[in-house]
Amino acid sequence: MKIETGGEVKEVLINEDIFHPEAESVSICFRGKNSSGIVDFSPKELESILESVKSRMHLVKGLQRLRGRL
């Protein structure tokens, strides 16, 4: 197990499949100081994460909105 204290989200990909909607996922691509990777989440997992942090949003010290590429 490797733990880093900082890093950047480089890209968020929404993977949809018209023929298999149950297989959709969201991929978070990140880069830290000594590592990088991709974490895949199902829609249910993301909903669970959002629900668990919703009550703690007052603890967030800053928020940066990234613009998508067109």
N, CA, C and O atoms as a DFTB+ gen file, in Angstrom:
280 C
 N C O
     1  1       0.846      -1.175       0.000
     2  2       0.000       0.000       0.000
     3  2       0.886       1.230       0.000
     4  3       1.849       1.326       0.761
     5  1       0.542       2.161      -0.863
     6  2       1.291       3.410      -0.967
     7  2       0.358       4.567      -0.667
     8  3      -0.748       4.631      -1.203
     9  1       0.798       5.488       0.189
    10  2      -0.032       6.629       0.556
    11  2       0.732       7.913       0.268
    12  3       1.888       8.060       0.665
    13  1       0.082       8.836      -0.420
    14  2       0.639      10.160      -0.663
    15  2      -0.276      11.192      -0.038
    16  3      -1.472      10.953       0.132
    17  1       0.288      12.339       0.304
    18  2      -0.526      13.373       0.934
    19  2      -1.026      14.419      -0.037
    20  3      -1.797      15.297       0.351
    21  1      -0.611      14.351      -1.280
    22  2      -1.056      15.351      -2.243
    23  2      -0.996      14.823      -3.654
    24  3      -0.400      13.782      -3.931
    25  1      -1.618      15.556      -4.524
    26  2      -1.626      15.176      -5.927
    27  2      -2.671      15.977      -6.665
    28  3      -3.375      16.794      -6.071
    29  1      -2.773      15.744      -7.956
    30  2      -3.727      16.462      -8.788
    31  2      -4.597      15.490      -9.559
    32  3      -4.130      14.457     -10.037
    33  1      -5.856      15.834      -9.670
    34  2      -6.737      15.101     -10.571
    35  2      -6.476      15.685     -11.950
    36  3      -6.666      16.882     -12.169
    37  1      -6.047      14.853     -12.867
    38  2      -5.708      15.307     -14.217
    39  2      -6.893      15.236     -15.171
    40  3      -7.042      16.081     -16.053
    41  1      -7.736      14.219     -14.986
    42  2      -8.846      14.039     -15.912
    43  2      -9.911      13.174     -15.260
    44  3      -9.610      12.289     -14.458
    45  1     -11.158      13.441     -15.617
    46  2     -12.284      12.617     -15.180
    47  2     -12.978      12.124     -16.446
    48  3     -13.424      12.918     -17.275
    49  1     -13.061      10.806     -16.580
    50  2     -13.671      10.204     -17.762
    51  2     -14.965       9.512     -17.380
    52  3     -15.009       8.761     -16.406
    53  1     -16.012       9.762     -18.141
    54  2     -17.282       9.071     -17.931
    55  2     -17.409       8.048     -19.050
    56  3     -17.518       8.404     -20.223
    57  1     -17.394       6.786     -18.678
    58  2     -17.427       5.686     -19.631
    59  2     -18.849       5.157     -19.737
    60  3     -19.359       4.531     -18.808
    61  1     -19.484       5.411     -20.870
    62  2     -20.861       4.986     -21.088
    63  2     -20.906       3.949     -22.204
    64  3     -20.099       3.977     -23.133
    65  1     -21.852       3.049     -22.096
    66  2     -22.074       2.043     -23.127
    67  2     -23.575       1.959     -23.377
    68  3     -24.327       1.516     -22.509
    69  1     -24.010       2.381     -24.553
    70  2     -25.439       2.403     -24.869
    71  2     -26.047       1.007     -24.785
    72  3     -27.180       0.843     -24.333
    73  1     -25.292       0.009     -25.220
    74  2     -25.816      -1.355     -25.251
    75  2     -25.743      -2.064     -23.905
    76  3     -26.471      -3.029     -23.673
    77  1     -24.863      -1.588     -23.008
    78  2     -24.712      -2.179     -21.670
    79  2     -24.667      -1.069     -20.627
    80  3     -23.605      -0.793     -20.069
    81  1     -25.812      -0.421     -20.353
    82  2     -25.804       0.714     -19.407
    83  2     -25.369       0.329     -17.994
    84  3     -24.911       1.187     -17.239
    85  1     -25.503      -0.930     -17.626
    86  2     -25.089      -1.360     -16.277
    87  2     -23.566      -1.373     -16.140
    88  3     -23.050      -1.459     -15.025
    89  1     -22.845      -1.289     -17.251
    90  2     -21.381      -1.333     -17.219
    91  2     -20.750       0.055     -17.220
    92  3     -19.531       0.169     -17.352
    93  1     -21.549       1.116     -17.074
    94  2     -20.957       2.453     -17.092
    95  2     -20.113       2.675     -15.843
    96  3     -20.358       2.075     -14.797
    97  1     -19.108       3.555     -15.971
    98  2     -18.217       3.838     -14.853
    99  2     -17.633       5.241     -15.007
   100  3     -17.736       5.867     -16.063
   101  1     -17.025       5.709     -13.940
   102  2     -16.341       7.001     -13.939
   103  2     -14.894       6.720     -13.548
   104  3     -14.630       6.076     -12.533
   105  1     -13.962       7.210     -14.363
   106  2     -12.534       7.011     -14.106
   107  2     -11.920       8.342     -13.687
   108  3     -12.101       9.357     -14.361
   109  1     -11.198       8.332     -12.576
   110  2     -10.498       9.513     -12.076
   111  2      -9.007       9.268     -12.322
   112  3      -8.423       8.343     -11.759
   113  1      -8.402      10.098     -13.161
   114  2      -6.974       9.980     -13.483
   115  2      -6.221      10.990     -12.617
   116  3      -6.572      12.170     -12.598
   117  1      -5.196      10.539     -11.903
   118  2      -4.483      11.427     -10.986
   119  2      -2.980      11.287     -11.147
   120  3      -2.482      10.298     -11.685
   121  1      -2.267      12.302     -10.668
   122  2      -0.810      12.287     -10.654
   123  2      -0.340      12.916      -9.355
   124  3      -0.684      14.053      -9.035
   125  1       0.451      12.156      -8.614
   126  2       1.047      12.642      -7.378
   127  2       2.523      12.916      -7.587
   128  3       3.008      12.902      -8.718
   129  1       3.235      13.165      -6.505
   130  2       4.666      13.445      -6.599
   131  2       5.444      12.213      -7.055
   132  3       6.333      12.314      -7.900
   133  1       5.112      11.057      -6.500
   134  2       5.851       9.836      -6.797
   135  2       5.012       8.755      -7.465
   136  3       5.501       7.645      -7.677
   137  1       3.784       9.047      -7.793
   138  2       2.945       8.014      -8.394
   139  2       1.826       8.649      -9.207
   140  3       1.564       9.848      -9.118
   141  1       1.182       7.816      -9.994
   142  2       0.020       8.247     -10.756
   143  2      -0.861       7.019     -10.963
   144  3      -0.433       5.889     -10.730
   145  1      -2.084       7.250     -11.400
   146  2      -2.955       6.105     -11.616
   147  2      -4.348       6.510     -12.036
   148  3      -4.658       7.687     -12.222
   149  1      -5.171       5.496     -12.178
   150  2      -6.566       5.679     -12.550
   151  2      -7.404       4.871     -11.564
   152  3      -7.120       3.702     -11.304
   153  1      -8.439       5.508     -11.021
   154  2      -9.360       4.830     -10.114
   155  2     -10.724       4.815     -10.794
   156  3     -11.248       5.861     -11.177
   157  1     -11.292       3.622     -10.941
   158  2     -12.606       3.469     -11.571
   159  2     -13.679       3.301     -10.503
   160  3     -13.498       2.562      -9.536
   161  1     -14.800       3.996     -10.690
   162  2     -15.935       3.915      -9.777
   163  2     -17.198       3.593     -10.554
   164  3     -17.377       4.056     -11.680
   165  1     -18.061       2.808      -9.959
   166  2     -19.390       2.610     -10.528
   167  2     -20.250       3.800     -10.092
   168  3     -19.892       4.496      -9.141
   169  1     -21.369       4.045     -10.767
   170  2     -22.242       5.147     -10.335
   171  2     -22.703       4.988      -8.874
   172  3     -22.817       5.978      -8.151
   173  1     -22.966       3.760      -8.448
   174  2     -23.392       3.547      -7.050
   175  2     -22.286       3.907      -6.067
   176  3     -22.555       4.491      -5.017
   177  1     -21.046       3.563      -6.400
   178  2     -19.921       3.888      -5.522
   179  2     -19.756       5.400      -5.405
   180  3     -19.516       5.915      -4.313
   181  1     -19.883       6.111      -6.519
   182  2     -19.771       7.573      -6.478
   183  2     -20.894       8.204      -5.669
   184  3     -20.655       9.139      -4.904
   185  1     -22.117       7.705      -5.828
   186  2     -23.236       8.218      -5.034
   187  2     -22.978       8.010      -3.551
   188  3     -23.269       8.892      -2.742
   189  1     -22.437       6.856      -3.185
   190  2     -22.129       6.563      -1.784
   191  2     -21.054       7.511      -1.247
   192  3     -21.168       8.005      -0.125
   193  1     -20.026       7.762      -2.033
   194  2     -18.962       8.684      -1.617
   195  2     -19.518      10.096      -1.443
   196  3     -19.241      10.757      -0.442
   197  1     -20.306      10.557      -2.422
   198  2     -20.893      11.901      -2.320
   199  2     -21.796      12.032      -1.104
   200  3     -21.789      13.065      -0.433
   201  1     -22.565      11.008      -0.818
   202  2     -23.460      11.038       0.342
   203  2     -22.666      11.111       1.642
   204  3     -23.061      11.809       2.575
   205  1     -21.553      10.394       1.704
   206  2     -20.764      10.374       2.937
   207  2     -20.004      11.681       3.177
   208  3     -19.758      12.036       4.330
   209  1     -19.629      12.405       2.119
   210  2     -18.898      13.662       2.321
   211  2     -19.806      14.887       2.342
   212  3     -19.365      15.976       2.708
   213  1     -21.063      14.720       1.955
   214  2     -21.986      15.859       1.897
   215  2     -22.071      16.593       3.235
   216  3     -22.096      17.824       3.263
   217  1     -22.114      15.862       4.324
   218  2     -22.249      16.492       5.642
   219  2     -20.938      17.107       6.129
   220  3     -20.929      17.819       7.134
   221  1     -19.841      16.846       5.436
   222  2     -18.533      17.371       5.859
   223  2     -17.980      18.432       4.909
   224  3     -16.811      18.805       5.011
   225  1     -18.799      18.915       3.998
   226  2     -18.319      19.883       3.016
   227  2     -17.807      21.170       3.662
   228  3     -16.986      21.872       3.073
   229  1     -18.283      21.485       4.863
   230  2     -17.796      22.688       5.544
   231  2     -16.316      22.579       5.917
   232  3     -15.683      23.590       6.223
   233  1     -15.760      21.376       5.895
   234  2     -14.351      21.176       6.219
   235  2     -13.428      21.412       5.020
   236  3     -12.211      21.489       5.187
   237  1     -13.987      21.527       3.826
   238  2     -13.186      21.742       2.623
   239  2     -12.628      23.159       2.651
   240  3     -13.375      24.129       2.782
   241  1     -11.316      23.271       2.528
   242  2     -10.664      24.579       2.632
   243  2     -10.648      25.324       1.314
   244  3     -10.527      26.549       1.300
   245  1     -10.767      24.620       0.220
   246  2     -10.743      25.283      -1.076
   247  2     -11.304      24.360      -2.142
   248  3     -11.304      23.138      -1.996
   249  1     -11.774      24.963      -3.204
   250  2     -12.344      24.199      -4.296
   251  2     -11.903      24.840      -5.599
   252  3     -12.029      26.051      -5.780
   253  1     -11.391      24.031      -6.496
   254  2     -10.944      24.538      -7.785
   255  2     -11.736      23.837      -8.873
   256  3     -11.778      22.608      -8.927
   257  1     -12.344      24.596      -9.713
   258  2     -13.136      24.036     -10.814
   259  2     -12.255      23.951     -12.054
   260  3     -11.636      24.937     -12.454
   261  1     -12.204      22.786     -12.650
   262  2     -11.423      22.583     -13.858
   263  2     -12.330      22.688     -15.068
   264  3     -13.446      22.169     -15.052
   265  1     -11.876      23.337     -16.095
   266  2     -12.666      23.443     -17.319
   267  2     -12.370      22.264     -18.213
   268  3     -11.217      21.864     -18.377
   269  1     -13.416      21.712     -18.789
   270  2     -13.250      20.593     -19.712
   271  2     -12.771      21.078     -21.063
   272  3     -13.003      22.222     -21.453
   273  1     -12.104      20.192     -21.764
   274  2     -11.643      20.513     -23.118
   275  2     -12.744      20.235     -24.106
   276  3     -13.433      19.220     -24.002
   277  1     -12.921      21.123     -25.066
   278  2     -13.931      20.933     -26.115
   279  2     -13.297      20.636     -27.435
   280  3     -13.999      20.448     -28.429
